[in-house]
Amino acid sequence: MNYLSTLHIKDSFVFIGSILLSVLIASPFIGFQGALTWTSFSVLCTYSLYNAKPDRSNLIYILFWMLLILASAYIGRLFHLSWKFYLYLYLISYLYYYFFGKDPVFDRAIRFIIILSTIGTAMPEITKGLPIGALIGTFSALVVCHYMLRKNVDLDAFKQGVFTYEIFKLHKNLILRALIYSSGMFLCLLLPRYFGIEKNYWATITFIMVMPPKSLIVFHNTLIRFIGSVIAVGVLYLLFQVPDLLPEISFSSYMIVLFLFFSFMLPLCFGKNFGITTFGVTCYSLILVELSMYWSHPALALLVDRVLETMIGGIIAILTSYILRVLHKT
């Protein structure tokens, strides 16, 4: 009962409304499949950044970060998995650890920058669908969030965010810990490639999610995320069997219905139990990947890869956390 009382149905309508508006606008330019893929991802990023602060937000500040997030895909595509990308990943993850906690918008934006740049390394090419879909999704979400959620304007967003004096103060005791943190993230990208796992970005995502910088509950987060991921994969596996049992149902149409359902449910999962959030995000992201890459048939191996990479990312996060904790005590 307490959980139901904290649900904000309005957020669900804002989120799914932003997706539908974005897809409607973008489809004539980049096709329905491309529009659904890139507008949905950008809506998720924009919605998350807009709600980083509970009472206020700055549209220009969010747009600034969304442009950096978009640019990160091109960086990943340019470098692929070369030494240049590993150096780039080291730098970004280092900055993420070093400056974590200064600005909640910065904290969330850096996560998306790492995620999208890592996804970019696996792209054979970047078509016009990415920039067009991402920009339409961003502007649509900003408009819908601004007029539906009505937060106060954060006039000091830049001053108190990326340009605050505190951001640029050096704290020498953080340098080694930040380097260890970035090394852990590096391994999350390297090991799945070594084992031949196709979607090599999920281990990195797991590392980011279960181990925010300076976190002390990494083992608990990893266990809950793994359980949430396994449950989500099990539910999706059962749902993917429905078109086989009912051949008259088109798989692509069925997946769109599932995607809309989990898009509506996703905002209701945010801010709740970590396992519930993991379940919602896993279902949303896996269905989105299925729609973007496997339009007419399910790729069940994708579900297995998700569980394996969650395990890899979680184990590396636990080991990295242990090293950081020992270092902190010395």
VEXLUM-691296 format. One line per field, with one value per residue (C-alpha): x, y, z; residue number from 1; residue in three letters. Coordinates in nm, 4 decimals. Layout:
<nodes>
east <- [X_...] .
north <- [Y_...] .
up <- [Z_...] .
num <- [NUM_...] .
residu <- [ala_...] .
</nodes>
This chain:
<nodes>
east <- [0.0000_0.2834_0.4455_0.1253_0.0856_0.4251_0.3554_0.3482_0.1326_0.1834_0.5540_0.4600_0.2376_0.5103_0.7679_0.5619_0.4072_0.7568_0.8447_0.5268_0.5637_0.9279_0.8599_0.5725_0.7946_1.1077_0.9554_0.9094_1.2810_1.4525_1.1854_0.9867_1.2524_1.5290_1.2974_1.1894_1.5489_1.7168_1.4304_1.3558_1.7160_1.7372_1.4025_1.5331_1.8481_1.6613_1.3937_1.6593_1.8573_1.5438_1.4514_1.8017_1.6958_1.3527_1.2420_1.4213_1.5813_1.7457_1.6555_1.9672_2.1894_2.0225_2.0534_2.4239_2.4750_2.2573_2.4773_2.7830_2.6075_2.5297_2.8907_3.0140_2.8687_3.0872_3.3925_3.3269_3.2691_3.5874_3.8140_3.6434_3.8219_4.1644_4.4112_4.2674_3.9259_4.0714_4.2584_3.9359_3.7445_4.0118_3.9824_3.6019_3.5650_3.8406_3.6534_3.3303_3.4859_3.6785_3.3885_3.1037_2.8597_2.9140_2.6136_2.3400_2.2909_2.6646_2.6583_2.3812_2.5106_2.8551_2.6923_2.5127_2.8302_3.0168_2.7292_2.6739_3.0440_3.0856_2.7883_2.9486_3.2508_3.0236_2.8588_2.9743_2.8625_2.6567_2.3677_2.1633_1.9113_2.1238_2.1599_1.8102_1.6399_1.8445_1.7799_1.4073_1.3784_1.5667_1.3634_1.0336_1.1142_1.2263_0.9017_0.6789_0.8681_0.8710_0.4984_0.3816_0.6138_0.6590_0.9752_1.1344_1.4066_1.7522_1.9229_2.2517_2.2812_2.6046_2.7552_2.6838_2.7426_3.0298_3.1702_3.1637_3.4931_3.4710_3.4834_3.8308_3.9849_4.2450_4.2126_4.5283_4.3956_4.1372_4.3794_4.4847_4.1295_3.9959_4.2642_4.1667_3.7993_3.8737_4.0852_3.7865_3.5703_3.8420_3.8308_3.4515_3.4986_3.7990_3.6841_3.3542_3.5467_3.7994_3.5181_3.3519_3.0320_2.8627_2.7099_3.0250_2.8708_2.6443_2.9273_3.0331_2.6752_2.6550_2.9786_2.8467_2.5095_2.6168_2.9205_2.8627_3.1878_3.2556_2.9774_3.0012_2.7249_2.8604_2.8099_2.4460_2.3871_2.5489_2.3430_2.0173_2.0992_2.1866_1.8609_1.6624_1.8304_1.7700_1.4019_1.3666_1.5350_1.3091_0.9959_1.1049_1.1902_0.8364_0.6860_0.8917_0.7271_0.3824_0.4224_0.5275_0.2192_-0.0025_0.1386_-0.1236_0.0507_0.3241_0.6417_0.7356_0.3871_0.3878_0.7273_0.6053_0.3159_0.5594_0.7889_0.5048_0.3975_0.7440_0.7934_0.4855_0.6023_0.9651_0.9087_0.7088_1.0192_1.2534_1.3329_1.2002_1.3783_1.7021_1.5820_1.2563_1.4485_1.6854_1.3925_1.2258_1.5413_1.6445_1.3079_1.2998_1.6558_1.6434_1.3187_1.4584_1.7689_1.5500_1.3423_1.6434_1.8504_1.6207_1.3016_1.1209_1.2450_1.3718_1.7398_1.7326_2.1129_2.0773_1.9083_2.1896_2.4542_2.2748_2.3025_2.6665_2.7755_2.5864_2.7854_3.1169_3.0509_2.9322_3.2326_3.4739_3.2841_3.3053_3.6798_3.7392_3.5327_3.7347_4.0627_3.9330_3.8138_4.1526_4.3251_4.0945_4.1847_4.5599] .
north <- [0.0000_0.2401_0.1594_0.2319_0.5633_0.6788_0.6067_0.9080_0.8099_1.1547_1.0772_0.7684_0.9720_1.2342_0.9692_0.7669_1.0852_1.2175_0.8933_0.8885_1.2547_1.2036_0.8939_1.0693_1.3653_1.1666_0.8785_1.0734_1.1594_0.8412_0.5709_0.4183_0.1742_0.4335_0.6862_0.4415_0.3475_0.6845_0.8996_0.6495_0.6533_1.0328_1.0672_0.8401_1.0529_1.3835_1.2691_1.1435_1.4692_1.6813_1.4941_1.4898_1.7688_1.7179_2.0814_2.2639_2.2229_2.4226_2.3373_2.4990_2.3112_1.9813_2.0553_2.1270_1.7825_1.6081_1.7472_1.6072_1.2713_1.2711_1.3601_1.0680_0.8191_0.9696_0.9448_0.5744_0.5177_0.7088_0.5255_0.1819_-0.0408_0.1038_0.2331_0.5790_0.4700_0.2991_0.6201_0.8153_0.5757_0.6092_0.9867_1.0006_0.7446_0.9194_1.2519_1.0761_0.9402_1.2558_1.5013_1.2732_1.4324_1.7928_1.8138_1.5463_1.6388_1.5942_1.2573_1.1236_1.2794_1.1219_0.7807_0.8278_0.9612_0.6451_0.4221_0.5817_0.6145_0.2448_0.1563_0.3700_0.1401_-0.1419_0.0609_-0.0203_0.3292_0.6175_0.7001_1.0174_0.8430_0.8970_1.2781_1.3407_1.0984_1.2096_1.5800_1.5321_1.3089_1.5596_1.8639_1.6734_1.5475_1.8936_2.0503_1.7819_1.7769_2.1561_2.1985_1.8875_1.8681_2.2448_2.2682_2.5954_2.7313_2.6563_2.9874_2.8787_2.5438_2.6244_2.8180_2.5463_2.2618_2.2226_2.5717_2.5814_2.6641_2.3438_2.1326_2.2549_2.2268_1.9524_1.6810_1.4759_1.1975_1.1169_1.0752_0.7146_0.6025_0.7592_0.5762_0.2423_0.3107_0.3843_0.0671_-0.1377_0.0164_-0.0559_-0.4265_-0.4272_-0.3334_-0.5564_-0.8900_-0.9294_-0.8664_-1.1306_-1.3819_-1.2929_-1.1468_-0.9389_-0.6552_-0.5530_-0.2453_-0.4109_-0.5029_-0.1370_-0.0282_-0.2735_-0.1394_0.2181_0.1322_-0.0919_0.1122_0.4860_0.6573_0.6315_0.3739_0.1399_-0.1081_-0.2514_-0.6193_-0.5584_-0.3523_-0.6181_-0.8999_-0.7076_-0.5999_-0.9561_-1.0883_-0.8104_-0.8817_-1.2566_-1.2049_-0.9570_-1.1971_-1.4801_-1.2695_-1.1537_-1.5092_-1.6185_-1.3157_-1.3829_-1.7264_-1.5767_-1.5111_-1.8757_-1.9951_-1.7528_-1.7386_-1.4864_-1.2254_-1.0276_-1.0343_-0.6734_-0.5461_-0.7524_-0.6118_-0.2564_-0.3234_-0.4662_-0.1678_0.0791_-0.1149_-0.1148_0.2482_0.3349_0.1243_0.2447_0.5833_0.4006_0.1913_0.4870_0.5821_0.2542_-0.0601_-0.1082_-0.4475_-0.3018_-0.0285_-0.2870_-0.5000_-0.2048_-0.0739_-0.4224_-0.4935_-0.1506_-0.1649_-0.5254_-0.4738_-0.1550_-0.3431_-0.6218_-0.3684_-0.1815_-0.4836_-0.7862_-0.6410_-0.9535_-1.2253_-1.2483_-1.2992_-1.5106_-1.5074_-1.1390_-1.2344_-1.4721_-1.2109_-0.9653_-1.2005_-1.2919_-0.9298_-0.8326_-1.1003_-0.9825_-0.6155_-0.6959_-0.9108_-0.6448_-0.3783_-0.5836_-0.6396_-0.2725_-0.1678_-0.3975_-0.2504_0.1037_0.0184_-0.1277_0.1769_0.4073_0.2396_0.2661] .
up <- [0.0000_0.0843_-0.2503_-0.4402_-0.2604_-0.3877_-0.7545_-0.9827_-1.2790_-1.4295_-1.4801_-1.6816_-1.9118_-1.9483_-2.0369_-2.2827_-2.4234_-2.4984_-2.6779_-2.8875_-2.9833_-3.0758_-3.2864_-3.4645_-3.5567_-3.6439_-3.8434_-4.1718_-4.1658_-4.0476_-4.0586_-3.7744_-3.6535_-3.6391_-3.4784_-3.2104_-3.1273_-3.0987_-2.9775_-2.7002_-2.5794_-2.5888_-2.4100_-2.1345_-2.0970_-2.1074_-1.8643_-1.6231_-1.6348_-1.5987_-1.2813_-1.1334_-0.8987_-0.7403_-0.7370_-1.0183_-1.3585_-1.6349_-1.9958_-2.1437_-1.9005_-1.9897_-2.3620_-2.3093_-2.1548_-2.4151_-2.6917_-2.5119_-2.4758_-2.8485_-2.9323_-2.7217_-2.9712_-3.2432_-3.0177_-2.9606_-3.3319_-3.4193_-3.1765_-3.1710_-2.9172_-2.9831_-2.7273_-2.7911_-2.6663_-2.3610_-2.2808_-2.3339_-2.1071_-1.8409_-1.8528_-1.8443_-1.5666_-1.3738_-1.3966_-1.3011_-0.9825_-0.9024_-0.9357_-0.8221_-0.5808_-0.6892_-0.9217_-0.9685_-1.3349_-1.3967_-1.2164_-1.4402_-1.7622_-1.7263_-1.6932_-2.0253_-2.1883_-2.0862_-2.1988_-2.5394_-2.6207_-2.5371_-2.7593_-3.0297_-3.0409_-3.1605_-3.4382_-3.7925_-3.8899_-3.7566_-3.9845_-3.9874_-3.7636_-3.4534_-3.4603_-3.5991_-3.3599_-3.0604_-3.1175_-3.1826_-2.8758_-2.6615_-2.7662_-2.7436_-2.3938_-2.2807_-2.4028_-2.2510_-1.9195_-1.8972_-1.9528_-1.7680_-1.4660_-1.4202_-1.2143_-1.1094_-1.3355_-1.1971_-1.2727_-1.1145_-1.2959_-1.4791_-1.1919_-0.9370_-1.1835_-1.4252_-1.3699_-0.9924_-0.8232_-0.6190_-0.9361_-1.0202_-0.6745_-0.6607_-0.3971_-0.4173_-0.1961_-0.4653_-0.7535_-0.6841_-0.5969_-0.9162_-1.1151_-0.9569_-1.0309_-1.3976_-1.4171_-1.3020_-1.5718_-1.8272_-1.7343_-1.7743_-2.1370_-2.2011_-2.0528_-2.2450_-2.5668_-2.4627_-2.4035_-2.7348_-2.5895_-2.8578_-2.6531_-2.4718_-2.3079_-2.0511_-1.8157_-1.8192_-1.7509_-1.4599_-1.3133_-1.3311_-1.1802_-0.8924_-0.8010_-0.7919_-0.6874_-0.3149_-0.2682_0.0332_-0.0562_-0.3805_-0.2950_-0.2002_-0.5158_-0.7337_-0.5834_-0.6183_-0.9734_-1.0714_-0.9245_-1.0926_-1.4256_-1.4034_-1.3207_-1.6080_-1.8497_-1.7330_-1.7781_-2.1247_-2.2280_-2.1442_-2.3168_-2.6302_-2.6603_-2.7159_-3.0930_-3.1397_-2.9556_-3.1474_-3.5035_-3.6121_-3.3937_-3.5678_-3.3611_-3.4403_-3.3514_-3.0348_-2.9357_-2.9884_-2.7503_-2.4940_-2.5381_-2.4802_-2.1721_-2.0156_-2.1194_-1.9155_-1.6226_-1.6197_-1.4449_-1.1776_-1.1040_-1.0569_-0.7006_-0.5626_-0.4524_-0.6506_-0.7686_-0.9028_-1.0832_-1.2321_-1.3485_-1.5214_-1.6852_-1.8017_-1.9641_-2.1272_-2.2630_-2.3847_-2.5735_-2.7243_-2.8440_-2.9835_-3.1776_-3.3089_-3.4173_-3.4429_-3.5846_-3.7036_-3.4676_-3.1078_-3.0320_-2.7187_-2.6974_-2.6148_-2.2880_-2.1933_-2.2743_-2.0466_-1.7496_-1.8221_-1.8541_-1.5402_-1.3588_-1.5077_-1.4324_-1.0821_-0.9927_-1.1172_-0.9234_-0.6023_-0.6434_-0.7249_-0.4249_-0.1985_-0.3224_-0.2697_0.0810_0.1773_0.0326_0.2253_0.5567_0.4989] .
num <- [1_2_3_4_5_6_7_8_9_10_11_12_13_14_15_16_17_18_19_20_21_22_23_24_25_26_27_28_29_30_31_32_33_34_35_36_37_38_39_40_41_42_43_44_45_46_47_48_49_50_51_52_53_54_55_56_57_58_59_60_61_62_63_64_65_66_67_68_69_70_71_72_73_74_75_76_77_78_79_80_81_82_83_84_85_86_87_88_89_90_91_92_93_94_95_96_97_98_99_100_101_102_103_104_105_106_107_108_109_110_111_112_113_114_115_116_117_118_119_120_121_122_123_124_125_126_127_128_129_130_131_132_133_134_135_136_137_138_139_140_141_142_143_144_145_146_147_148_149_150_151_152_153_154_155_156_157_158_159_160_161_162_163_164_165_166_167_168_169_170_171_172_173_174_175_176_177_178_179_180_181_182_183_184_185_186_187_188_189_190_191_192_193_194_195_196_197_198_199_200_201_202_203_204_205_206_207_208_209_210_211_212_213_214_215_216_217_218_219_220_221_222_223_224_225_226_227_228_229_230_231_232_233_234_235_236_237_238_239_240_241_242_243_244_245_246_247_248_249_250_251_252_253_254_255_256_257_258_259_260_261_262_263_264_265_266_267_268_269_270_271_272_273_274_275_276_277_278_279_280_281_282_283_284_285_286_287_288_289_290_291_292_293_294_295_296_297_298_299_300_301_302_303_304_305_306_307_308_309_310_311_312_313_314_315_316_317_318_319_320_321_322_323_324_325_326_327_328_329_330] .
residu <- [met_asn_tyr_leu_ser_thr_leu_his_ile_lys_asp_ser_phe_val_phe_ile_gly_ser_ile_leu_leu_ser_val_leu_ile_ala_ser_pro_phe_ile_gly_phe_gln_gly_ala_leu_thr_trp_thr_ser_phe_ser_val_leu_cys_thr_tyr_ser_leu_tyr_asn_ala_lys_pro_asp_arg_ser_asn_leu_ile_tyr_ile_leu_phe_trp_met_leu_leu_ile_leu_ala_ser_ala_tyr_ile_gly_arg_leu_phe_his_leu_ser_trp_lys_phe_tyr_leu_tyr_leu_tyr_leu_ile_ser_tyr_leu_tyr_tyr_tyr_phe_phe_gly_lys_asp_pro_val_phe_asp_arg_ala_ile_arg_phe_ile_ile_ile_leu_ser_thr_ile_gly_thr_ala_met_pro_glu_ile_thr_lys_gly_leu_pro_ile_gly_ala_leu_ile_gly_thr_phe_ser_ala_leu_val_val_cys_his_tyr_met_leu_arg_lys_asn_val_asp_leu_asp_ala_phe_lys_gln_gly_val_phe_thr_tyr_glu_ile_phe_lys_leu_his_lys_asn_leu_ile_leu_arg_ala_leu_ile_tyr_ser_ser_gly_met_phe_leu_cys_leu_leu_leu_pro_arg_tyr_phe_gly_ile_glu_lys_asn_tyr_trp_ala_thr_ile_thr_phe_ile_met_val_met_pro_pro_lys_ser_leu_ile_val_phe_his_asn_thr_leu_ile_arg_phe_ile_gly_ser_val_ile_ala_val_gly_val_leu_tyr_leu_leu_phe_gln_val_pro_asp_leu_leu_pro_glu_ile_ser_phe_ser_ser_tyr_met_ile_val_leu_phe_leu_phe_phe_ser_phe_met_leu_pro_leu_cys_phe_gly_lys_asn_phe_gly_ile_thr_thr_phe_gly_val_thr_cys_tyr_ser_leu_ile_leu_val_glu_leu_ser_met_tyr_trp_ser_his_pro_ala_leu_ala_leu_leu_val_asp_arg_val_leu_glu_thr_met_ile_gly_gly_ile_ile_ala_ile_leu_thr_ser_tyr_ile_leu_arg_val_leu_his_lys_thr] .
</nodes>
